[in-house]
Amino acid sequence: MREGVFVSAFLLLAWQPRAAQQPAPMPPIEEMYRMPLVYSVPGMDKIEVRREVVYKSVEIKDAKSALKLDAYFPAGAAQAPAVVLISGGGVEGAPRDFRDAGVYQSYGRLLAASGFVAISYSKRYARGPAGTTSGAEDTRDLVAYLREHAAELHLDKERIALWAFSAGGLMLAPFLHEPPAYVRALACFYCVSDVTQDSWAGVPGITPEQVERAAAMFSTANQIHGADHILTPLFVGRAGLDSPGLNRTIDRLVQEALSKNMSIEVWNHPAGRHGFDILDDNARSREIIARAIAFLRHNLAGQP
């Protein structure tokens, strides 16, 4: 896979720093892929991991492919609440499975050491409306699989959270449109939260009509705007030095959430880059990650 395509999959949007503050240069892509979180807690080396669990079979380019999950368990725990980690990339053409990226392996260990069953998974998610629809379908089926296999995965099927990163933010929209009672919390780090004409720049054949239809389905901001029901609590981690276009989608999401009096917690990292949780080793990054864990713990505790 060409390096530029991988950058697009990993970060979604081209880097466009604000003029007032220049971010540090981005490291090489291979280095970024391996980078762990800048935050850790005791016990991350004592958790249990089950890898390569097939949750679904699909056809990709006329060939059968297995979509897989990795599960990270608290040592000796049974029926812990589950946190699903949603990456911004898919299996199409990726040099590696996103489950193997340092960031998701670190989050798996961090969450397990914090008392959760953490799930990372592969999905189809090519850029464009069709790929977004496939990614949402696979995410829905992944959650259904977790609930059906809750006993063997040692998770509480009635206490699930979804934590999305970058373009993974669009995968949260269906869970805002029809919030299942068992999804107790949503989290979003430097997430794409709206669909605009710029969302799939460079993808051939995208029409304004396709963008409009996709926005109606996959814009988290639109789902909140149109909601006439109680919405799931949401945590937002915003990177101040992210793409202005991406941050505008987050800002709209926050505005819509406040207009609905939604339970939302927003933490901004003024000097944070897209991927601040691996790129920016400073107190603010660690503070935001720790607060997100506390948010999940609060919302996944006991009965709703």
Disulfide bonds with the S-S distance in Angstrom:
none
